[in-house]
């Protein structure tokens, strides 16, 4: 529970403000719920089949085993055996932390092809409404785009509104890895956009990858567009609580722990994605060196030190970002705590000059993107602080990388 100022008028004002936010949310958006469920979940069906399966007489390991154990299992197989498992259990292999990344890409391409076939049939299903058939068509085209040979899909789940993660660059050979964690209204259909493309995960990650290569061409980098959690739909009750973020935090931790190699990892968390990163911070492995938030409604703590992480914590917000109007408090599970931009929070405050609003932080040419790129490649002395001073660059040498007690 958040600790409040002892002044009664301030307490009353904050409580009334929180209640007002609740009533507005209920009146305008209501309680959100998962939609588009269609029968048994395909991923769970694939995992169940894996649990009953064998390869050349050998029992398959528990798909929820530690990534190191699963990595050893796949390393013990021949190329044809691994390919056979990807064909038989594409969704299970494609989402399995510990499976080789190239095998996951291959398995997810198979799974996307199967999901595309399902949606193509649904486009012609007379039992569906015209709107349902159109939705199936949109999903079918999205699956077709994702399964192109030049795309590297690290995770894919077609169930409900869907989850997906895509890699830009060579993940196995990277010297630095960046993960983009998006916020509300992120799903399979909004994973990539033509209009306002830098407000969608694919556009964010591509833009960051290009900026990192410009910032330090000799550094091998990889960027993951990570929409592999069920984000809130709209700025409603789900977005005002941590329910979706708690599940997302566990999934984010699992992703990082399964990444190949030992390259440092930076997290770039936008909007509600910063709630996910805040809840994940204390459990993340020590290879996570930086957590940068943009347009954050809060990280579920009152101070950066309460995140219990050895990572550097950075924050930025454009002057025109509407998120600064939300009440930065937490009452009865509603709200996400203190403003990461406030002096008392203790984050390193970065310039977001040029970002323009809540969704412009990854736009090319902005200082926000340039700052993200410098952090992503480890060029901390080049970041631009929000107030035109050097405050955000103070004591950088020993600020991160410490293992937790």
Secondary structure, DSSP 8 states (H G I E B T S, - for coil): -----S-HHHHHHHHHHHHHHHHHHHHHT---------SS-HHHHHHHHHHH-EETTEE---TTS-HHHHHHHHHTS-HHHHHHHHHHSHHHHHT-TTS-HHHHHHHHHHHHHHHHHHHHHHHT-TTS-HHHHHHHHHHHHHHHHHTSTT-EEEEEE-STT-EEEEEEE-TTT-SEEEEEE--TT-STTTSS-STTGGGSHHHHHHHHHHHHHHH-TTS-EEEEEEE-S---SSSSHHHHSSHHHHHHHHHHHHHHHH-SS--EEEEEEETTHHHHHHHHGGGS-TTEEEEEEES-S--SBSSGGGG--SSEEEEE--TT-GGGGS----BTTBS-BS-TTSTTT--EEB--TT--STT-TT-TT-HHHHHHHHHHTT-GGG--BTTSSSGGGTT-TTSS-----
